[in-house]
Amino acid sequence: MRVIFMGTPAFAVPSLERVLRDGHEVAAVVTRPDRPAGRGQALTASPVKVAAARAHLPVLQPASLRDPHAQAALSELAPDAILVVAFGQILPPAVLAVGRHGCWNVHASLLPRYRGAAPVAWALIRGERVTGVSIIRMTERVDAGPVLLQRSEAIRDEDTAGTLGERLSRLGAEALAEALVALEKGEARPVPQDEALASFAPKLSAADQRLDWGEAAEALRNRIRGLTPEPGALTALAGETLKVLAAAVEEGEAGAAPGTLLAVTRRGPVVATGRGRLCLLTVQPEGRRPMDGAAFARGRRLAAGALFG
């Protein structure tokens, strides 16, 4: 099958590699323009662009797919289908109409649950035990198109957005391979989503990063898992911002106002929450690398009574 592949982050790379491995013809790869990154703010290619270069594939990087020139370029490639995996732009109607089989998206949730830009993060933040991937035919409504197939994935207790996202990226590649077989055989029968079951996973905001110590310890741990490794869960300590990368719920009642440091153990500082206690296992102070929570507490000479948040 002749396809155009659209994607940007590392999550999309396994799908591109699987499409190539299965012998499909990739007419072009479309990814976001290079962006400044790192301390030097040097222009950096997306992971998908890097993967496309390894495979010697032509790459297009339009600033917007609403540009008529970009739309014409896609149409001229005459693909059978467009495959979209975490691309980062909304496809306008003119692009959705390109290709006799239409546009197909790999989405990292069991739709209609968790429509939106951050389904992996929000599944963890909200304490879900199961998630998965969905292959949908794209429509003008974001993540609302009919579902061709889905694959489930259990969420492990130790999962972060990073580890869960890696597994879902591989699962998505397998599901996409199955979907392309169905399309080639004329056996694709997508089913409309049940709107009554829809929930949303919007792009993470700065407010979503902030730890509210009035929440229960388990809820705080889930938020930390959902924000790790990026963009990170944040709290304040002595006027500085502290990123919390890993935490564990400790037994016992809070015993103090939320945000109060109760003790420093071998595992790290233990903080009172709205319900229960939370031990900060891995943290990252401003301008420094991630470090063990206990080492951080010793270095700062933290004592019981210090306030987080």
Order of alpha helices (4+ residues) and beta strands (2+ residues): beta-alpha-beta-beta-beta-alpha-beta-alpha-beta-alpha-beta-alpha-beta-beta-alpha-alpha-alpha-beta-beta-beta-beta-beta-beta-alpha
